[in-house]
Amino acid sequence: MRFPVYIGLRRSVFLCALLLASCAGSAFSVMLMPWPAAVRAVLLLGVFLLLRRSIQEEEIAALCLKSRTAALDCQWRDGRHRTLTVLPDSTVFPKLIVLRLRDDEEDETIDLSLLPDQMTVDQFRVLSVWLRWQLSTRTPS
């Protein structure tokens, strides 16, 4: 494997469909409740805002893996570049990667959930292996 590895991220179709089905079920449940119309309207507004927030694209558009460091070069949708540190509580599952990243410049933690349909199969595999390697070298045995 040659470093650096560039991974462009796309929107997850599976996650969007799952969130859409979840919000539709929530809206249907709220409509069936025998509550006053004002209460149902407020709850439906909340469901709509959640749906709108969840359909928005992720802020991070691309990742660039470095070989020796536990840092990722990240590119935002607006063109900014920043190097973020991978936190040890990031998790790798066979079909899901939960990245916890630390931005030292902004002094914040960024959580990023990645599914296999957001990148190519090879890129998902490379990212999984790289993260497992990074996490195993950073945690004491």
N, C-alpha and C positions, 0 to 999 in steps of 0.2 A: 504494500500500500504506500502510495506516495503522498506526502504532505506538502502543502496544505490541501485539504479537501473542501471544496465549495459545495454547499447544499442550499439550493433555492427552495423556499417553502411556498406551497400553494394552500388554498382553502381546502379543508377536509369535507368532502361531500357526505361521508358517513356521519360525521359529527353534526353537520348542519341539518341533515334529515332527522337525526335523533332529537335534536333540540326543537325542531319544528313540530315533530310528533308530540313531544312532551308539553310544549306550550299549547298546542291544539287540545290535548287532553285536559290540561289545566283550565283552559277557557271554557270548555264544554262542561266540566265539573262545576265551575263557578256559576254558569248559566242555570244549572239544574238546582242550585241551592235555594231554599225558600227564604232568602234574606231580602231586605229592602233594596230597591233598585240602586240607590246611591252607594251602598256597600258593594254590590256586585260591580258597579261601574268603576269604583276605585280599584278593586281587585283585578278587573279586566285591564285597566290601565297599567297596573303593575306587571301583568303577564305580557302585555304588548311591549313595555319598555325592556323587559328581560329578553324577549324575542329579538328586539331591535339591537340590543347590546350584544347578544350572542351571535348574530349574523354578521356583525362587522368583522372586517379582516383583522388578523393579528397585526400588532405593531411591528414585529420583527419579520423581515422579508427574506433574509438569508443568513446562513451560518457558515463560518469558515473554521474548520478544525485545524489546530496546530498539533504537532507531534509530541513535543516534550512537556508542554505546559497544560495545566488544567484550565485553560482559558479559551474562550470562543470569541472570534471576531464576529460581531453581529452587525447587520445592516438593517436599518429601519426603513419603512415604506417611504419616508420623506427624504431618504438619501443619507442620513447621518450614519456614521460608523462608530462603533465603540467596542472595546474589549471587555468582556464580562467573565467573571470567575465562576466556574461550576461549583456549587455547594455540595458537600458530601451527602446531603439528604435527597439528592436527585435519585430517581428510581427508573430502572429499565425492566419492562415486562416484554413478553414476546410480541405483543401487538400494540404496545403503548409505551411512550417515553415521557416521563414527567421531569422536566428540567427545572431546577431551581438555580437561578443565576444571581450573582451579586454584582451590582454596578457601584464601584467604589467612588466614581466621580459624582454621581447623583445621590449616593448613600441610600440605595433602595434595593429591594429584592424583587426579582421578576420571576413569575411562575409561567412556564410554557408547557402545554400538553401537546405532544406530537403523535399523530397516528400514521400508519404506513401509507395511507393514500395522499399524504401531504408531500411526498417525495418519491423518488424511484425506489424499487426494492433494494437495489444495491446500496443506495445512499442510506436507507433506513438501517441496513445491516452494518454498514461501516460506522454509523453514528452509535448504534447499540454496542458494538465491540469497543469502540473508542471510549465510550462512557464507562462501560464495565471495567476497562483497563484503568482509566483515570480514578474511578471510585475505589478499586481494589488497592491501588498504590497509595492512596491518601488515608485510608482507614486502617487503624492498627489491628493486627490479627490476634 
